[in-house]
């Protein structure tokens, strides 16, 4: 070697710094209810590409429709951080276990039995929740929400924080907010106006009426949808909703609305005959990951960062005020609403007596244990 010449250092010789918050073993030991897996990314030929992966982050609480507990929120934060810093990861896929639900939001059992009436504790929880949403919005890799089932409440909010969403068309979407004692200020009031406009956002956040995957696609919430119901070996579109554009009795376009009457009965019979198969969903998600593989990584990251800005700006303006309000609300409406949902049944219902509550407040009745008790759902008379 010539004196003074500089020898190139190979990748194997170069020390690689660890940018994770915690070591992998610590993260795996602490992980509860969230699965983290690196799966090989597929090339255009459909074959796995050696040395490159997609990070799959999966909510694993199927007994409670993949609602996230406090421990799951912490695990999700660490998982997104690990995926973000992984040099060999192309994209992140965020999903849930099973075919019933992506996520129905915060765990209402935990809310009702621990956080209700404890605003100081819920404020601490909301710090973690905010950090989870921010971890999604700050991920250095594109994030794809694989909507394997219901995506409502906080599940809709963390789903909308993702960059892409691909859904199976039996999935339902929406907010829980004012129907169950909260306000959807964990992202919905920030993201929905940006994505669908003020009027549709108002209807979704205030009325809390669920809508189909076909409606969500039509509104612009989803990148794509695929059938999941298989009947006699063939995929069919969701038979419970209108999947073609048509007009109703008012001349309004109807797309993805629930069927009624005989059409609904026929759809329900078809549902009974079929089975749910998420094969097409996985193909579509893997296909998007493959498209991302064939882009310059830094250019892709920068483009994603720029396109996130409208959502991120709204989120950062509001998240701390939202956290404080949600904590204090645990002393009043949230305390009543989460208890009603947790303790209610199909027979009694899972919502408070809204009329009785409004009458009590109109009469200047202060919030108390007695008021909360008086508006809880009761067994309905036959």
N, C-alpha and C positions, 0 to 999 in steps of 0.2 A: 504494500500500500504506500502510495506517495505521501511523504511527510506533509501534514497540514490538510490532507484530503478529508472530506466529511463522508463517513459511511452512512448509508441509508439504514434506518432502523426498521426492522420488519414489524408487522402488526403483532406477531407473537412475542416480540421482545418489549414492545411498548406497554408500559403500565397503564391500565385502564381504571380510571377513577370510578368509584361507586357513587352514583348520584341519588340513590334511594334514601328515604328517611330512615328506614330500618332495614336490617339484613333480611334476606329471603327466608331464612329459618325462623326468625322472630315473626315475620309477617305470616308465615304459614301456621305457626303455633297460635298466633293471636286471631287468626281468621275464623269467624263464626258466621255461618249462614251465607257466605259469599264464596263461590268457587272461582279460582283463577287458573287458566290453562292457556298454554301457547300451542296453537295448532298450525301446522305447515300451511303457508299460503300457496295457492295453486297458480301455475302459469297458464298462459293462453292455451296450452295443449291439454289442460286439465290435470296435469301431474303436479305433485308436490314439489316446490322449489327448495332445494337443500339450503339450510342455514337461514331461511327467512320465515317469519311466522305472523299470524294474527293472534292477538291476545283476546281470549274470551273471558268476560267477567259475567258471572251468572248468579243471580239472586236465588237462593236455595231455601225457601220457606213455603213449600207447596201447601201445607196444611192450613196456612193463613194467606193464601193467594199471593205469595211472595212479597207480602208487606214487610217493610224493613224495620227491624228492631234497632235499638241504640248500638248494640254490638255490630250489627250488619252495616250500619252507616259507617262506623269506624273502619271496618274491613273493606268497604267499597272505596273509601278514600285512599287507603294504602294500595289497593289493587290498581286504581287509576294512576297513582303515582308510579307504581312499578311498570305499568304498560307504557306510560309516557317516557320514561327514561330508558326503556329497553332498546338497545341499538338495533336489534334484529327484528323488531316488530314493525309491520307495515301499517296495520289498522287495528282498531279496537272494536270488538263486537260486544255490546251490552245487552243481556237478555235475562230470561227467567227460566226456571225449571218447569218442565211439563208443557201442556198445551192449553191450560185454563187461564193463566194470567202471566203477563210480564211483571206487573206490580200494581197493587191497589193502594200504594202510599204508605204512610206511617202505620205502625202496628197499633190498631185501636185498643186492643187488650192492654198493652203497655201504657198507652195514653190514658185510658180510663182508670186503670188500677194504680198507676204510679204518678203520672204527670198532672192529672186533673187535680186542681186545687193547690198545686205546687209550682207557681210561676217561676220561682228562682231556679228550680230544677229544669223546667222546660226551656228556659232561656239558655241554659248550658247545652241542652240537647239541640236546640236550634243553631247554636254555634257549629256543632258537628254537621247538621243538615246543610247549612250554608256552605261549609267547607266541601261537602260532597258535590253539591251543584257546581261550585267553583272549580273543583278538581276535574269535572267533565269539561267545563268551558275552557279550562287551561291546558287540557291534554295536548301534548305535542304530536299526537297522531290523530287522524280522522276517526271519529267515533260513530259507529253505526248502531242504532237501536233495533235489535231483532225483536219485533213485537209478536211474541208467540201466543198472546192471549190478551185478556183485559188490561187496559192501560188507563187507569183513572186516578183522580186525586193527586197525591204526591208522585204516584207512578207516572202520570201524564206529565208532571212538571220535570222530573228527571229525564223522561224520554224526550221532551222538547229541548232540553239542554244539549242533546246529542246533535251531530251534524247531519246525519241521514237517519231516516226511519223507514224500515220495510216491514210490512205487517201481513199476517195471514188474515184473510177477509172475514173470519168469524169473530175477530177481536172487536171489543167495544171501547169507546174512548169517552172522556169527560172529566168533570170536576165534582168534588164532594162539598167543598166550601160551606156556603150558607145553609145547606140542607142538613149539615151535621155539626154545626157549631164552630165553624172556622171561616177563614177567608183564604182563597187560593193565592196567597202572596208569597208562596215558596217557589215562584217562577212563572205560574200561569198568567198572572196579571202583567208580568214583564214581557213574556215571550209571545203570547197569543196576539196582542195588537200588532206586533211586528210581522207575524206570520199570516194571520187571516184578516186583519183589519179590526177597527174599533167595534163595529156593530156585532159581528159574529163573536168577538171576544167577550163583549158584554153579555150576550145571551148565554154563552157557555159558562162563564164564571159566576154569574148571578143566579141563573135558573137551574144550573147543575143537571141538565137533561142529557143523558148519555146519547152517543151517536155511533153509527157504524163505521167500519173501516172504509167503506166506499164513500161515505160522507166526508171522512177525514181526508181521504185522497183528493176528493173534489174541492175541498177547502184549501188544500195546499199544505196540510200538516205532515203528509207522508210522501216519501220519494216514490214508493211503489207498493202494490198489494198483489198477493197471489192467493189462489184458492187453497183451502185446506181440507174441505170435505170430499171424501172419496166414496162414491156410490157405484157399486158393480164394477170396481176396478178403474173408474175414471173420475178425475177431479171435476167438481161442479162448483159454480159460484155460490156464495152464501144464499140459500133458498129462502131466508127469512126477510130479506130486504129487496127493494127494487134496484136492480143492477143496470137498468137502461134509463136514459133520460126520457121523461114523459111529463105531461102537465097534469096537475090536479084540478079540482072543481073551480079553483080560483085562477087557473091559467098559469100557476107558478111551476117552475121546473122542479121535478121530484127526482132525486138521485140518492140511492142508499137509504131511503126512509123505510121504516118497518112496514111490512105488508100487513094487511088486515083481512078479516073475513075468511072466505074460502081459500084465498091465495095463501094466507098465513097458515091455515090448517094443512094445506098441501105441502108447504115448506117444512112444517114440523114433522110430518110423516116422512119426508125425504131425509130429514136430519136423523130420525130413528133408524133408518136403513143404512146410513153411512157411518164411516169412521173418520176420525181426524188424523191426517197425515201431514207432517210439516216438511216433507221432502222438498217441495217446490220452494218453500220459504228458505231452507238452507241453501238450495241452489242459487237463489237470487242474491242472498247475502254473500255467499262465496264469490259469485260473479262480480259483485261490486268491489269486493276486496281485490280481486284479480285486476280490475280496471285501475284501482289505486296503485297497484304494484308497478304498473307501467307509466309512472309519472316521476318527475324529479322530486325527491323527498322534501328538500328545503322549500322549493317553490310551492309544493302542495301544502306544507305546513303554514307558510306565509299567507297563501290564498284562504285557507280555512280560518286563520286568525283574523283576517280582514272581514270575512263574511260573518264571523261571530260577533263583530263589534256592536251591531244594533241590539242584540240580545244581551250582550255583556254590559253595555253601557246602562241599559235599564236595570239590569240585575244589581250592578254595583251601586247605583243611586239609591236603591230601595231596600236592599237586603238587611241592613242593620236596623232601620226603623221597623221593618216587618218583624224581625226577631223580637224586638221589645214589645210590640203590640200583641203578637201571638202568645208571648209569655203571660202578659196580663190577662188576656182573654181566657186563660185556663182557670181563672177564678169565677167566670160567669158562663157565657154561652158554650164555650168548649167543654167545660166541666159537665154541663147538662147534655150536650150533644154526643160526646164520646161515650158517656155512660149509657145513653139510650141505645146507641148502636151496639155497644158491647153486651148489654144485658137484654136487649130486645130479641124477639124471635119472629119467625115468619107469621105466627098468629097475632102477636101483639104489635108488630111493626118495629122499625128501628129508628123512628124519628120522634122527637118530642111533640107535644100538643102545641103547635105554633099559635093557634088562636088563643088558647088559655094564657100562653106567655105574653102575647101582645096585649091582651086585656089587663093582665096583672101589671105590666109596665106602664100602660096608659093610666092606671089607677095609682101610679107612683109607688108600687110595691118594691121594696129593696130586694136585691139578690140575697138569698139566704139558702141554707140547707132545705128549709121547708118549701121554698119556691122551686128549687131544683127537683125535689121529690115530687111535687104536685104536677109537673108537666111530663114526667116519665111515661112511656107507653104502657098502657094497661091491656089486659086480655079483652079482646073485642067480644061484644055480645053477639050471639048467633042471630 
